[in-house]
Structure formats: C-alpha cells, structure tokens
Amino acid sequence: MLKSHIYSVGSELAKNAVLTRDILAEAKFDDVDLVEKSLGIKEVRQAPLNTQPSELAVPAAERALKESGLQYHEIDAVIYCGIERDCPQPATAHIIASKLGLTPTICLDVANACHGFTSGMQIANSFIRPGDIEHVLIVTAEISSRVTHQVTEMFKTGALQQKDIKTHIGAMTVGDAGGAMVLGPSDDGRGINHIRCGSLSRHYALCSYNNNEYGNLSFNMNLGRISAVTLKLVRDLIGPTYEDLSWSSDDVDLFIPHQVGERPFHKHWISSV
C-alpha cells in the first residue's frame, strides 16, 4: 500500500487575544490565575460573535493549499472536522469548498468533538493508502468563545456558583481558530508510519455541551477527570506504538499533546518517560 504524507498545514487565529486571567476576573473568580497554573493556558483568541467557522477555516485552508504546491483541481476530497459548523445542512465542507473554488469528489463533515481533526486524518489516510484518491484537504475551525461568553455571564449573574467551577472552568480554556492540512501519497518513503487509537466511550459525560436554538446552554467539562483519563489512555497507547515502530522515547523529537493543555503531560508523563 501507499504511505500518506502531510504536504502542508495552515492556520488562522482570531485577531483578538484575551488573557485567561482576564476572563476569570470578569466571571468574578477569586483565583484568576487558575487556568494558567493548572493547564499552562495563558491566553485564548476570540472572534466577533457573529463569525462563522468557515470564515476562519477558509484562510487556514488557503495557506495550506498554497504551501502544498498543488493546483486546486488536484484536491479530491474536503473533510471538515470542527465541533462548530456554519449550519446543520449543508455540510460545512461544501461551504468551504465552494468559497475556495474547489471541486472535490468527496466532501463531508466529521463530528468527533475535540478529536475531529485526528479522525479526519484517519479517514484521509484510509482513502490515500489504497490509492482510492490522491489529495485530501482536512480543515477545521471553532468559535468556542460563544460558550466562553455564556458561561462567564452565568458566573457573573450568579446562575453558576463556586461549586460549578470544576465542571465549567473548561469554558475559559477554549478559543477561536481555524486549521488545515493537505495530505497525499508519498513518493520518497516519508509519511505516516502508524496510527493507533483508543476509545473509552463510557466517559462521554465528562465533556458535553448543547447550545440549542433558543439560547439555552447545557455545559459540562470536568477537566480534572478528563486529564486523568487522557493521561492513562496515552500511557496505554504509547508503549504498543513504540513496539510496532521499533522505537523508544529517545527516537521522539517532538511530542504534541492534543488534549487538556501541556502542563499535565509535563507533570505526569513526559518528564518520567
């Protein structure tokens, strides 16, 4: 089989940078350094409230496409992976493809919460390896500040109390950005060597939110438990992955933690490997 290769990446950050300590101060938290101390997250980016995800996704995709060196007609698939979408129907992938002037054979949205982008990479890899298609644009964007503003207001007005901090502090850790990646077949042996996944669906209730059309917000993000479960899952996955690749930790030049910020990994895992 072919090996899929990351040709390029692109990103777009919302312009307004906001310190997490300022968000917590607005929400009337006593410990305004809580997020920075516990997770290492010092600031987030926030877009205007009426911004659609595709508005951040498109410039990120444009950068990735330019860096890839491909012509637009060479993109065979567009996969959008954000939690937030422009609308329930059509798929946001179609909106992005249209704005970019792409004519992909496959155009779809993937929904898998914070792991949507990695799921998009899995799908792209599965298309490319057998030669079904050649080039895939994976793109995502989030306007998470909508939830941040709502939760902050709920703390300010007393709708949420100190007892709710543990399950709602996560709303102060997220921001607005777009990201994109172009994948295609490798012609020199470089590329994705291995993908190993694990799912613990019984923990689904640790992170959930629903923002319905009437503006009613249901939100829960238990970061302490999420961190503990994530760290254990990574530890369980990394050993077998090293074995399959005939690697040790000394062979790793760059480790990118995807979930819960960098500090829990440094404290509990990276430093002890």
C-alpha positions in Angstrom: 0.0 0.0 0.0 1.0 3.6 -0.4 2.0 5.8 2.5 0.2 9.0 3.1 2.3 12.1 3.6 1.5 15.5 5.2 2.2 18.0 2.4 1.4 21.2 4.3 -0.5 22.9 7.1 -2.1 26.2 7.6 -3.8 28.1 10.4 -5.8 31.2 11.1 -6.2 32.7 14.6 -8.9 35.1 15.6 -7.4 38.5 15.9 -8.4 39.4 19.5 -6.1 37.9 22.1 -7.6 37.6 25.6 -5.8 36.6 28.8 -7.4 33.7 30.6 -6.9 35.6 33.9 -9.0 38.5 32.5 -11.8 36.1 31.5 -11.8 34.6 35.1 -11.7 38.1 36.6 -14.8 39.1 34.5 -16.5 35.9 35.8 -15.7 37.1 39.3 -13.4 34.2 40.1 -11.2 34.6 43.2 -8.3 32.8 41.7 -7.8 34.5 38.3 -4.6 32.5 37.6 -6.4 29.1 37.9 -6.3 28.1 34.3 -2.7 29.3 33.7 -1.5 27.5 36.9 -3.3 24.2 36.3 -3.1 23.9 32.5 -0.5 26.3 31.3 -3.0 28.2 29.1 -2.3 31.9 29.3 -4.4 33.4 26.6 -7.1 32.5 24.0 -8.2 34.1 20.8 -11.7 35.4 20.3 -13.5 36.4 17.1 -16.6 38.7 16.8 -19.7 36.8 18.0 -21.3 36.7 14.5 -18.3 34.9 13.0 -19.0 31.6 11.2 -16.5 28.7 11.4 -15.9 28.8 7.7 -14.6 32.4 8.0 -11.6 31.1 9.9 -11.4 27.8 8.1 -11.1 29.2 4.6 -7.9 31.4 5.2 -6.3 28.4 7.0 -7.1 26.2 4.0 -5.8 28.8 1.6 -2.4 28.8 3.4 -2.2 25.0 3.4 -3.1 24.8 -0.3 -0.5 27.4 -1.2 2.2 25.7 0.8 1.3 22.3 -0.7 2.2 23.4 -4.2 -0.9 21.6 -5.6 -3.4 23.1 -8.0 -6.9 23.5 -6.7 -8.3 20.9 -9.2 -6.0 18.3 -7.7 -7.9 18.2 -4.4 -10.0 15.1 -4.4 -11.7 15.4 -1.0 -12.5 18.0 1.6 -13.1 16.9 5.1 -14.4 19.4 7.7 -13.8 18.4 11.3 -15.0 21.2 13.6 -17.4 20.9 16.6 -19.0 24.1 15.4 -20.5 24.2 11.9 -21.9 27.0 9.9 -25.3 25.2 9.9 -26.7 21.7 10.2 -27.2 21.4 6.5 -25.4 21.6 4.1 -22.1 20.1 5.4 -19.7 23.0 6.2 -17.2 21.2 4.0 -19.3 22.1 1.0 -19.4 25.7 2.0 -15.7 25.8 2.4 -15.1 24.0 -0.9 -17.4 26.5 -2.7 -15.7 29.5 -1.1 -12.3 28.2 -2.2 -13.4 27.2 -5.7 -12.7 23.5 -5.2 -14.5 20.7 -7.0 -13.8 17.6 -4.8 -15.2 14.2 -5.4 -15.7 13.7 -1.7 -17.0 16.4 0.6 -18.2 15.7 4.1 -18.2 16.7 7.8 -16.8 14.6 10.6 -18.1 15.0 14.1 -15.9 13.7 16.9 -15.6 16.6 19.4 -12.0 17.6 20.2 -10.7 14.6 18.2 -12.4 15.6 14.9 -9.2 16.6 13.2 -7.4 13.4 14.1 -10.4 11.4 12.9 -10.2 13.4 9.6 -6.6 12.4 9.3 -7.6 8.7 9.8 -10.2 8.9 7.1 -7.9 10.7 4.7 -5.2 8.1 5.4 -7.6 5.3 4.7 -8.5 6.9 1.3 -5.0 7.6 0.2 -3.2 4.3 1.2 -5.1 2.0 -1.2 -5.0 4.7 -3.9 -8.7 5.4 -3.9 -8.0 9.1 -4.1 -4.8 11.2 -4.0 -5.1 14.5 -2.3 -7.2 15.4 0.8 -7.8 18.8 2.4 -8.6 18.4 6.0 -9.9 21.6 7.6 -11.5 22.7 10.9 -12.5 25.8 12.8 -14.0 26.6 16.2 -15.9 29.6 17.5 -15.7 28.4 21.1 -15.8 31.9 22.6 -19.6 31.7 22.2 -19.6 29.3 25.1 -16.9 31.2 27.0 -19.1 34.4 26.9 -22.2 32.5 28.0 -20.5 30.7 30.9 -18.8 33.9 32.0 -22.1 35.7 32.1 -23.7 32.9 34.1 -21.0 33.2 36.8 -21.3 37.0 36.8 -25.1 36.8 37.3 -25.0 34.1 39.9 -26.6 31.4 37.7 -23.5 29.4 38.3 -21.8 29.2 41.7 -18.4 28.3 43.1 -19.5 24.7 43.3 -19.8 24.7 39.5 -16.2 25.7 38.8 -14.9 22.2 38.4 -17.4 21.3 35.7 -17.4 24.7 33.9 -13.8 26.0 34.1 -13.1 24.4 30.7 -15.2 27.0 29.0 -12.4 29.5 29.9 -9.7 27.5 28.2 -11.0 27.5 24.6 -10.8 30.0 21.8 -11.4 30.7 18.1 -9.1 29.5 15.3 -9.0 27.6 12.0 -6.6 24.9 10.9 -6.0 22.9 7.7 -3.8 20.2 6.4 -3.2 18.7 2.9 -2.4 15.0 2.7 -1.4 13.0 -0.3 0.7 10.0 -1.3 4.3 9.8 -0.5 6.9 9.3 -3.3 10.0 9.0 -1.1 9.1 6.8 1.8 8.2 9.6 4.2 4.8 9.9 5.7 2.5 8.5 8.4 4.1 5.3 9.7 1.4 4.3 12.2 -1.9 5.3 13.7 -3.1 3.8 16.9 -6.4 4.7 18.5 -8.3 4.0 21.7 -11.8 5.0 22.8 -13.3 5.0 26.3 -16.9 5.9 25.4 -18.1 5.2 29.0 -16.5 8.6 29.9 -18.7 10.6 27.4 -20.4 12.6 30.2 -17.1 14.2 31.3 -17.2 16.6 28.4 -20.5 17.7 26.8 -22.4 20.8 25.7 -25.5 21.6 23.9 -26.4 25.1 22.8 -29.9 25.0 21.3 -31.6 27.4 19.0 -33.3 29.1 22.0 -30.0 30.1 23.6 -30.2 27.6 26.4 -26.7 26.3 27.3 -26.0 22.9 28.8 -22.3 22.6 29.5 -20.0 20.2 31.4 -16.2 19.9 31.1 -14.7 18.1 34.1 -11.0 18.9 33.3 -9.6 17.1 36.3 -11.2 13.8 35.3 -10.6 14.4 31.6 -6.9 14.9 32.3 -6.6 11.8 34.4 -8.4 9.6 31.8 -6.5 11.1 28.9 -3.1 10.6 30.5 -3.9 7.0 31.3 -5.1 6.4 27.7 -2.0 7.9 26.2 0.2 5.8 28.5 -1.7 2.7 27.5 -1.3 3.5 23.8 2.3 4.8 23.6 4.0 1.5 24.7 2.5 -0.7 22.0 3.0 2.1 19.4 6.7 2.2 20.2 6.8 -1.6 19.9 5.1 -1.5 16.5 7.6 1.1 15.3 10.6 -0.4 17.0 11.1 3.0 18.7 12.0 4.2 22.2 11.3 7.6 23.7 14.8 8.6 22.6 13.6 8.4 19.0 10.9 11.1 19.5 12.0 14.6 18.5 8.6 16.3 19.1 5.7 15.3 21.2 2.5 17.3 20.6 -0.2 16.9 23.3 -3.6 17.4 21.9 -5.9 17.4 24.9 -6.0 19.3 28.2 -3.1 21.6 27.7 0.6 20.8 28.1 1.2 21.1 31.8 -0.5 17.8 32.9 1.7 15.9 30.3 4.9 17.5 31.5 4.0 16.9 35.2 2.7 13.4 34.9 4.1 11.8 31.8 6.8 13.4 29.6 9.3 14.0 32.3 9.0 10.4 33.5 9.4 8.7 30.1 
